[in-house]
């Protein structure tokens, strides 16, 4: 058991170092790689992706940002060969595990964008956790079509049609 805890401690330390100080003081929540894709003019929706971890376990319960009227927690899953998106009331962060919101899975859905998101832009996002409370982070807007936080493409997560805003 001690070796497991030590291994987690090392992995979590590496996560913290990679997060570059994205954790809040006094919180065991670590947040990194917060990003969204640029949107075409007139788009009213966008998605935010993020990687999170918690030493003791927590639950992401909501999100908000001044760039959109609403920010909802969503998931996407295949149902009889059809990709379906639905709102969820929270996303669990099991103790000692990394949770990544990414294209084709869990994400934060923005609706009612005030203006299109542009490549290179940044904006604030508040993530609210059941135990850790509100944590403010900065979202980095990437090019349309990227599949990861550093402008990555072609890792198999890009889905046809996902570059365009989805209607609800």
QUIZI-V709639 format. One record per pair of residues at least 24 apart in sequence whose ideal C-beta (glycine too) atoms are under 6 Angstrom apart, sorted by the first residue. I is the first residue (numbers start at 1). J is the second residue. D is the distance in Angstrom with one decimal. If there is no record, write none. Layout:
I;J;D + I;J;D
This chain:
8;96;4.6 + 15;53;5.3 + 24;135;5.0 + 27;132;4.6 + 28;54;5.6 + 28;55;4.0 + 28;56;5.4 + 29;54;5.3 + 29;129;5.9 + 29;132;4.5 + 29;135;5.9 + 31;137;5.3 + 33;149;3.8 + 34;137;4.9 + 34;139;5.0 + 35;140;5.0 + 35;142;5.4 + 35;149;4.3 + 36;117;5.7 + 36;139;5.4 + 36;141;5.4 + 37;142;5.9 + 37;144;5.6 + 38;117;5.3 + 38;118;5.7 + 38;119;4.5 + 38;141;5.5 + 38;143;5.9 + 38;144;5.0 + 39;116;4.7 + 39;117;4.7 + 41;116;5.3 + 43;116;5.7 + 43;165;4.3 + 44;113;5.5 + 45;111;5.3 + 45;165;4.2 + 45;166;6.0 + 46;110;4.6 + 46;117;5.4 + 47;107;4.3 + 47;109;5.7 + 48;108;4.0 + 48;139;5.7 + 49;101;4.9 + 49;102;5.2 + 49;107;5.8 + 50;101;5.1 + 51;100;4.5 + 52;93;5.7 + 52;99;5.2 + 53;98;4.6 + 54;93;4.3 + 56;95;5.4 + 57;94;5.6 + 57;95;3.6 + 58;93;4.8 + 58;129;4.7 + 58;130;5.9 + 58;131;4.7 + 58;132;5.5 + 59;90;4.7 + 59;92;5.3 + 59;130;4.3 + 60;91;4.4 + 60;129;5.8 + 61;90;4.8 + 61;128;5.4 + 61;130;5.5 + 62;128;4.6 + 63;108;4.8 + 63;127;5.4 + 64;126;4.9 + 65;125;4.7 + 67;114;5.5 + 67;123;4.9 + 68;110;3.8 + 68;112;5.4 + 68;113;5.2 + 69;112;2.9 + 70;111;4.9 + 71;108;5.5 + 71;110;5.4 + 72;109;4.9 + 74;107;5.5 + 74;109;4.4 + 75;106;5.1 + 76;104;5.8 + 103;147;5.8 + 103;157;4.9 + 103;162;5.9 + 104;157;5.3 + 104;159;5.5 + 117;141;4.7 + 119;143;4.9
